[in-house]
Amino acid sequence: MSRITYREACRQAIRAVLQADSRCFVMGEDVGRYGGCYAVTKGLLEEFGPQRIRDTPLAENGIAGAGVGAALAGLRPIVEIMTCNFSLLALDQIMNNAASLSHMSGGQFAVPLVIRMATGGGRQLAAQHSHSLEGWYAHIPGLKVLVPATVEDARHMLVAALADPNPVLIFEHIVLYNAEGELDEAVGGVDIEHAKVRRSGSDLSLVTYGNSLPKCLAAADELAAAGIQAEVIDLRVLRPLDSATVIASVSRTHRCLIVDEGWRSGSISAEIAARLADQALYQLDAPLRRVCSAEVPVPYAAHMEAAALPQVADIVATARALVSPAG
């Protein structure tokens, strides 16, 4: 076992795939000399050179398009888009080309492209740099959407993503970069098809992903002190969404609280709630509940940003009301 940061786990993953496959390269804004906006690629330019760690102009649509072209040509590009809001400038390439070409060609072309991007709020980066757009991309057929929330997933998901013949988007939460965790050196890979039970419980299911995972685990500790045993499900993969693991958990606990840093309307939490209502309604002993970000542009001021994002206290209060409603 070794204790490392989430950032270092991401860097180790990139280094490992670059060492293993000469077709693999990294491209994006400031990934080389600057070392990445969040220092994930720091030191890799010196190690692998400018052909493998390629700084690009500030042109997200062009970067994504070059990544699609490189993937079609047989390379294994890792495109970094600095923050997920910038990816909206590349949406045409991601949705109309990367996600669609294999289907439009009847399977004659594969687009083995990985796009990494930072997501989420909590660092006072204000409304234009605090989005959680992974749920938007999970709406698009032809993409796989991964959200690693642990150092183990951050270390191993990239390898599996590059082995996929179709485009994979990896969303790394900005608050998690400094988080530390134990990395088991004996683990050689992780599953990028299924959700994972991070904590077992019998009274309710907390379903979440990304930076809301540590919040749900902390909330589960508080609830346990009050005699409420919460099961915590880390979705990890938003497309394809693993409904079976969520339904199995709710079938054990019969209550469900979904925690999602995205906005409530049209969110991943809404999709999960709809699937549970459709496929597991009679397993529920209480209404479905959600804790999501407030439906406002994320504020800059620290106290307002905290109020807008899901917090441990919100999760605990909602869970307690769900398990022990006022009579």
C-alpha positions in Angstrom: 0.0 0.0 0.0 1.2 3.5 -0.7 -0.4 6.8 0.2 -0.6 9.3 -2.7 -2.7 12.2 -3.9 -5.4 12.0 -6.5 -3.2 14.3 -8.7 -0.2 11.9 -8.4 -2.5 9.0 -9.3 -3.6 10.8 -12.5 0.1 11.5 -13.3 1.1 7.9 -12.7 -1.7 6.7 -15.0 -0.6 9.0 -17.8 3.1 8.0 -17.4 2.2 4.3 -17.4 0.3 4.5 -20.7 3.0 6.6 -22.3 5.6 4.1 -21.3 3.5 1.1 -22.5 2.3 2.4 -25.9 4.3 4.5 -28.3 1.1 5.4 -30.1 -0.1 7.3 -27.0 0.5 11.1 -26.6 -1.0 13.9 -24.6 -2.2 17.2 -26.1 -3.9 20.2 -24.6 -3.4 23.8 -23.3 -0.4 24.2 -21.0 0.1 20.5 -20.6 3.8 20.8 -21.4 6.0 23.6 -20.1 3.5 24.8 -17.6 2.8 21.2 -16.4 -1.0 21.5 -16.6 -3.4 23.9 -15.1 -3.7 21.5 -12.1 -0.1 20.2 -12.3 -1.2 16.8 -13.4 1.3 16.6 -16.3 4.1 18.4 -14.5 7.5 16.8 -15.4 6.1 14.7 -18.2 7.5 17.0 -21.0 11.0 16.6 -19.6 10.5 12.8 -19.4 8.8 12.2 -22.8 9.6 15.2 -25.0 7.5 17.6 -27.0 6.3 14.9 -29.5 4.5 13.0 -26.7 3.5 16.0 -24.5 2.1 18.6 -27.0 1.2 22.1 -26.0 -1.6 23.5 -28.1 -3.2 26.9 -28.9 -6.3 28.0 -27.0 -8.6 26.3 -29.4 -10.7 23.6 -27.9 -12.6 22.7 -31.0 -9.3 22.3 -32.9 -7.8 20.3 -30.1 -10.7 17.9 -30.0 -10.8 17.7 -33.8 -7.0 16.9 -33.9 -7.6 14.2 -31.3 -10.4 12.6 -33.3 -8.2 12.7 -36.4 -5.3 11.1 -34.6 -7.5 8.4 -33.2 -8.9 7.6 -36.6 -5.3 7.4 -37.9 -4.4 4.7 -35.4 -2.9 6.7 -32.6 -4.0 6.8 -29.0 -4.4 10.5 -28.0 -5.2 11.8 -24.6 -6.7 15.2 -25.0 -6.8 17.4 -21.9 -9.4 20.2 -21.8 -8.5 22.5 -19.0 -12.0 22.8 -17.4 -15.2 21.2 -18.6 -16.9 24.5 -19.4 -14.3 24.9 -22.1 -15.4 21.6 -23.6 -18.6 23.3 -24.8 -16.4 25.0 -27.5 -15.5 21.4 -28.6 -19.0 20.0 -28.4 -19.4 19.7 -32.2 -16.3 17.5 -32.4 -17.1 15.4 -29.3 -20.8 14.7 -30.2 -21.0 14.9 -34.0 -17.6 13.3 -34.8 -16.1 11.4 -31.9 -19.4 9.9 -30.6 -20.9 9.3 -34.0 -18.3 8.2 -36.6 -18.2 4.6 -35.6 -22.0 4.3 -35.9 -22.2 6.4 -39.1 -19.5 4.2 -40.7 -21.2 0.9 -39.8 -18.3 0.1 -37.5 -15.6 0.6 -40.2 -14.0 3.4 -38.1 -13.1 3.4 -34.4 -12.3 6.5 -32.4 -10.2 5.4 -29.5 -9.9 8.9 -28.0 -9.7 9.8 -24.3 -10.6 13.3 -23.2 -9.7 14.3 -19.7 -11.2 17.4 -18.1 -11.5 19.1 -14.7 -15.0 19.4 -13.3 -16.9 20.8 -10.3 -16.9 23.6 -7.9 -15.5 24.3 -4.5 -12.3 26.2 -5.4 -13.8 29.7 -5.8 -13.4 29.7 -9.5 -16.8 31.4 -10.0 -19.6 30.7 -12.5 -17.6 30.2 -15.6 -15.1 27.6 -14.2 -17.2 25.6 -11.6 -19.5 23.6 -13.8 -20.5 19.9 -13.4 -21.3 19.0 -17.0 -20.6 15.2 -16.8 -24.3 14.6 -16.7 -24.7 16.4 -20.0 -22.2 14.2 -21.7 -23.8 11.1 -20.2 -26.8 11.9 -22.4 -24.9 11.3 -25.6 -24.8 7.7 -27.1 -21.4 6.7 -28.4 -19.5 8.1 -25.4 -18.4 6.4 -22.2 -18.3 8.8 -19.3 -16.1 8.1 -16.3 -15.9 10.0 -13.0 -13.0 8.6 -10.8 -13.5 9.6 -7.1 -10.7 7.6 -5.5 -6.9 7.4 -6.1 -7.4 3.8 -7.2 -9.8 4.8 -9.9 -7.8 7.8 -10.9 -4.7 5.5 -11.3 -6.3 2.7 -13.3 -9.3 4.1 -15.3 -7.1 5.7 -17.9 -5.5 2.4 -18.9 -8.9 0.8 -19.4 -10.2 3.9 -21.2 -7.4 3.7 -23.8 -8.2 0.1 -24.4 -11.7 1.0 -25.4 -12.2 1.4 -29.2 -14.7 4.2 -28.6 -14.3 7.7 -27.2 -14.1 8.0 -23.4 -14.5 11.1 -21.3 -12.9 11.3 -17.9 -14.0 14.0 -15.5 -11.6 14.8 -12.6 -13.0 16.9 -9.8 -10.8 19.9 -9.0 -11.3 19.5 -5.2 -10.0 15.9 -5.3 -6.6 16.7 -6.8 -5.2 17.4 -3.4 -7.0 14.6 -1.7 -4.9 11.6 -0.4 -5.8 7.9 -0.4 -4.3 4.5 -0.2 -3.2 2.9 -3.4 -2.9 -0.9 -3.3 0.1 -1.8 -5.5 -1.4 -5.3 -6.0 -4.4 -3.9 -7.9 -3.6 -4.1 -11.6 -6.8 -2.5 -12.9 -10.4 -1.4 -12.3 -13.7 -2.0 -13.8 -15.1 0.8 -16.0 -18.5 -0.8 -16.5 -20.0 -0.9 -13.0 -20.7 1.2 -9.9 -19.1 0.1 -6.7 -20.4 -0.2 -3.1 -18.0 1.9 -1.0 -19.8 1.3 2.3 -22.4 -1.3 3.2 -25.6 -0.4 5.1 -29.2 -1.5 5.7 -31.3 1.7 6.3 -30.9 3.7 3.1 -28.8 4.0 0.0 -26.7 7.1 -0.7 -26.0 7.1 -4.5 -23.4 9.5 -5.7 -20.2 10.1 -7.7 -17.1 12.4 -7.9 -16.4 14.8 -5.0 -19.8 14.0 -3.5 -18.4 10.5 -2.6 -16.2 11.7 0.3 -19.1 13.9 1.5 -21.4 10.9 1.5 -18.9 8.8 3.3 -18.5 11.5 5.9 -22.3 11.8 6.2 -22.5 8.0 6.6 -20.2 8.2 9.5 -22.4 10.8 11.2 -25.5 8.8 10.5 -23.9 5.7 11.9 -23.3 7.5 15.2 -27.1 8.2 15.3 -27.8 4.5 14.6 -28.6 4.9 10.9 -26.6 2.6 8.6 -26.2 4.1 5.1 -25.0 2.2 2.1 -22.8 4.3 -0.2 -22.8 3.7 -3.9 -20.1 5.3 -6.1 -21.5 5.4 -9.6 -18.0 5.9 -11.2 -19.5 5.3 -14.7 -22.2 7.7 -15.8 -22.5 6.2 -19.2 -23.4 3.4 -19.4 -25.2 3.9 -16.1 -25.1 0.8 -13.9 -28.8 0.7 -12.9 -28.4 -2.9 -11.6 -26.1 -2.0 -8.7 -28.3 0.9 -7.6 -31.5 -1.2 -7.8 -29.8 -4.0 -5.9 -28.8 -1.6 -3.1 -32.3 0.0 -2.9 -33.8 -3.5 -2.8 -31.7 -4.1 0.4 -32.3 -0.7 2.1 -35.7 0.4 0.6 -34.8 4.1 0.8 -32.6 6.1 -1.5 -31.0 9.5 -1.4 -29.1 10.7 -4.6 -26.4 13.3 -4.1 -25.3 15.1 -7.3 -23.2 18.2 -7.7 -25.0 18.9 -11.0 -28.1 21.1 -11.1 -31.2 19.2 -10.2 -33.2 19.8 -13.4 -32.3 17.3 -16.1 -29.5 15.8 -14.0 -27.9 12.4 -13.4 -29.9 12.3 -10.2 -33.1 12.8 -12.2 -32.2 9.9 -14.5 -31.5 7.6 -11.5 -34.7 8.6 -9.8 -36.6 7.9 -13.0 -35.0 4.5 -13.4 -35.8 3.6 -9.8 -39.4 4.7 -10.2 -39.6 2.7 -13.4 -37.8 -0.5 -12.3 -37.9 -0.6 -8.5 -40.9 1.4 -7.3 -42.3 -1.4 -5.1 -38.9 -1.8 -3.4 -39.2 1.7 -1.9 -40.6 2.3 1.5 -40.2 6.1 1.2 -40.1 8.8 -1.5 -36.9 9.2 -3.4 -34.9 12.2 -2.3 -32.1 14.3 -3.9 -29.4 16.7 -2.7 -28.1 18.7 -5.7 -26.5 22.1 -6.3 -28.7 25.1 -6.1 -30.0 26.1 -9.6 -27.9 29.3 -9.8 -24.6 30.0 -11.5 -22.0 28.9 -8.9 -21.1 32.0 -6.8 -17.6 33.2 -6.2 -17.8 34.2 -2.6 -16.7 31.2 -0.4 -19.8 31.2 1.9 -22.2 31.5 -1.1 -20.4 28.8 -3.1 -20.6 26.5 -0.1 -24.3 27.2 0.3 -24.9 26.4 -3.4 -23.1 23.1 -3.4 -24.1 19.9 -1.6 -22.6 19.6 1.8 -22.3 16.9 4.5 -24.8 18.6 6.7 -27.4 18.7 3.8 -26.9 15.0 3.2 -27.2 14.1 6.9 -30.3 16.2 7.4 -32.1 14.8 4.3 -31.1 11.2 5.2 -32.4 11.5 8.8 -35.7 12.9 7.5 -35.9 10.1 5.0 -35.3 7.3 7.6 -37.2 8.9 10.5 -39.8 11.3 9.1 -41.5 13.6 11.5 -44.7 12.0 12.7 
